Structures are given as structure tokens and as C-alpha cells.
């Protein structure tokens, strides 16, 4: 008998989780065995329990899904993660894949596409939608470097979002467990890479790009 893929869902909307479970549980070789609406709880669960695949939302209370993804890969390096987000692919997909995600889908995708992505990821492969593949191909053809924020490292991207969210250096330092001087160094580097002059410029950019 074929082993069923054990899936845990991390999304803070209970109704959405219920919908996902109904779709996935109709599959003959996949089942949702656990769920959570909180990133910290997800990390605690994967430390104690064995799962085959994680479905992770980017927008979670507190830390973002991208931050949680980094911790997941530290705890379970081989654990496949499908990012399922309300944000368009062109804003987050490439960064998510670079950070270790096995695939990226928007919440507007069809149930057929979701199951197709899960099946592919469960087999140890990466999933990229046709739209994302075309976007990457067009970028290569045009020689474009992409949006400014793709120049940032994952940690710089995280700090930029925290700055744009109004967090003062002391709070950022405490959450990242670094010194305030380090936070200021990140800020300087971010402004240079983004070709901007102040926090207000960063905030405007993050809002315009829908990166929060």
C-alpha cells in the first residue's frame, strides 16, 4: 500500500484551513494530519512530530512566513514547504524559492493546481507555475535584475519590512537578537542597495509593492 503524504497546514484563517483540508483529503495519497494558525506553534510541532510536507502562509501573526521558513529549514532541512499566499508571485515567489521553499502558489489558484503542486512536491521536486516560469524567462531575456528588493539578503529584506512596519531599532534588535548597532548597519546597507535616502522611502516602497 502506498504511504499517504502527511501534511500540516499553517494559516491563521480557520475557514481557509477547513477548505484546504476538504480539497486535500479527497486525494487518495495525501491527508492533512495537523494544522495551526501560528508560526511559533508550527515550529514547536515540527520539532516533536513527523510530517511529510508543510503548507505555509506568508502572512502569519507576528513573524512572517518567510521568517518561519528559514527556521523550518534549520530544524528540518529536507522538509518540503509549499508557500500558499495572497501575494502575487512576482512579489514573493522567487525569494521564497531561494529561501528553500519547494513551491509557491497564490490563494486564487484552482484546487486542481493545488493538488498538482502538492503531488509534485511530495515526490521531491520543485513546483513553479506556468506564470512564474514565464516571468523568469522574460526577466532572463530582458536582462532585468528584477525589483529593487530582490537585491537584499533575506535578513535585510526582513529588516526592511520591520522598518516599514514602524518598528524602532530597539525592537528590531530584540526580535532578531542582535545589537542596535547591527540593526543600524543593516538599515544603511538596505538604503544603499535600494537607492533610497530614508525610512519614509522604504515604507512607501513596501506599501506600493504590497510586501507587508
Helices and strands as residue ranges (DSSP letters): E 5-10, H 14-24, E 30-36, H 39-48, E 53-56, H 65-75, E 80-85, H 89-98, E 103-106, H 111-122, H 130-142, G 148-151, H 154-164, H 169-176, H 180-194, H 199-208
